[in-house]
């Protein structure tokens, strides 16, 4: 009887811990979107296509994961999207500066 109660108690603890919710990555989404918009403003798709496409893919993947409520994975993808978008923006600005083009 005691073993049974102990077993049920342990199972209920695992169930309660397993059901904890993860906060949606709203801040990461907003930061990724801002970085994406900034990269678009300097025509990163034209001047830094590699980083731009990487940012675009990560952002799209993160949005799908967000809709599926896989918030931990979405958070990581939004962070990757932000980093790639920032690299795309910086690279595009540098290339435009070196070519003498005014931003």
N, C-alpha and C positions, 0 to 999 in steps of 0.2 A: 504494500500500500504506500509506504513512504517513497519507494523507488518510482512508483507511478506518479505521485504528486511532484516529485523532483523533476521527472522527465517532462511533465506537462508545464511546469514552471519554466524550465529551460526553453522549451519550444515557444512559449508565449513571449519570452524575452527576445528570442531571435525574430519572431514575427513583428514585434513592436519596433525593433531596431531596423529591420528590413523595410518597413513601411514609411520611414521618414522621407519627407519630400525634399527635393533640391530646389533652391530658388532659381527662377528663370534668369538667364544671363542678360538682363536688359541693358546694364551699363556697357558690357562688352559689345552688344549689338549696336548701341548708339555710337560708341567710339569707332567701331569698324565702319559703320555707315558714313561717319564724318570723314574718316581717312579716305574712303572710297570716293566720296564727293570731291574732296580736295585733289585727289589724283586725277579725276575726270576733268577738273577745271584747268589743269595744265596739260591736257591731252596726253596722259600717260599711255593710253592705248596705242598711240602713234609713236611716241618716243621711247617707251620702255615696255614693249609688248609682253616680254617674259614675266616680269613682276605683275603687270596688270592682269594677265590671264590667270596667274597663280592666285591673286587676290580675288578675282571674280569667281573662280572655282571654289575657293574656301568659303566665300560669302554665301554662295548658292547652297553649298553643302550644309553650312551652319543653319541656314533658314529652314531647310528640310528637317534637320535634326531638331530644331526648335519646335516646329509644328508637330513632330512626333513625340515631343516632350522628353527627348534625350538631352536634358539640359547640360550635363557634364561634358558630353561630347560636343554639343553646340558651342559651349563656352570656349573650348579649345580651338574650334574652327573659327570662331569670331576673332579670337586673338591672332591666329595665323593670318586671317584675312586682313586685319588691321596692319600687321607687320609688313605684309606683302604690298599693301596699298601705300604705306608710308615709303617703302623702298621704291615703288614705282613713281611716286610723286617726286622724291628726291632725285632719282635718276633722270626723270624727264626734265626737271628744272635745270639740272647740270648740263644735260645735252643741249637744251635750248639756250642756255647761257653761253656755252662754248661756241655755238653756231652764230651768236650775235643776235639771236631773236629776242625781242622784248616780250616780257611776260605781262 
